[in-house]
Amino acid sequence: MIGVDIGTSSTKVIAYTNKGKILTIARRSYPLLQPQPGYAEQDPETLYTAVTESIGEVCKQLEGQAEIAGFS
């Protein structure tokens, strides 16, 4: 299984077994944009890139070690 956590300052992707054992973790950090006092924003393109790169890294690390199945 793969879990994706999109946070305020980073995205973390964790691959784990059905029994909860962590197999690998990938993380991408990004800045919190504050265009004005009291504002907090994220760039959607940056978030998308962080998610896709992190999932790709996890899949690459698991190559040959674990079976990855998808769903739709």
N, C-alpha and C positions, 0 to 999 in steps of 0.2 A: 504494500500500500504506500501511497505517497500523500503527504499532507503539505499544504501550502499556507504559510502565514504571511500575509501582506501587512506589515507594520508601518509605523510612522517614519522610521528612519532606515528600515531594511526589510527585505523579503527573505524568508527562510523556508527551505524545502527539506522535508525529512522523509526518507524511505524507511519503512519498518515492516516487520513480519506480522502475520495475523495474530501472533502471540504478544506483540508489542515490543519486540527487540529492535532497537535502532540499527539499521544497516549503514546508513550514510546521511550526511547533512551537507547542504550547500547554502550559502548566504551571499546576498548582494546588498551593499549599503548604498544609500542615496541621501541627498540633502533634503531637509525640510524647508520649503520656500515660505518666507514671511514677507510678502510685499508691503504690508502695512502693519503697524502695531495691532496685536490682537488677532491677526490673520494667520492661518496655517494652511498651506496648499501642497499638493503633490502634482507632479507632471505625469499625466496618464501614460505617455510614451515611455518615460523612465520606469514606471511600475511594470508595464508590459514587458519591457526588455529584461528587467530584474527577474520576473517570473519565468519567462521562457529560457533565459540563460541558466537559472538555478535548476529548473527541471531537466534541461539538457545535461548539465553537469552531473546531477544525481544519476540519470540514466546511463551516462558514460561510465561512471564509477561502478555501476552494477553490472555492466556488460560481462557476460559469462559467469556471473556469480549468482544471479537470481533471475527468475522468470518475471517479466513485466507484462501484465495484462491490462487492457483498457476497457472502458465501457462507453456507451453513448446514451 
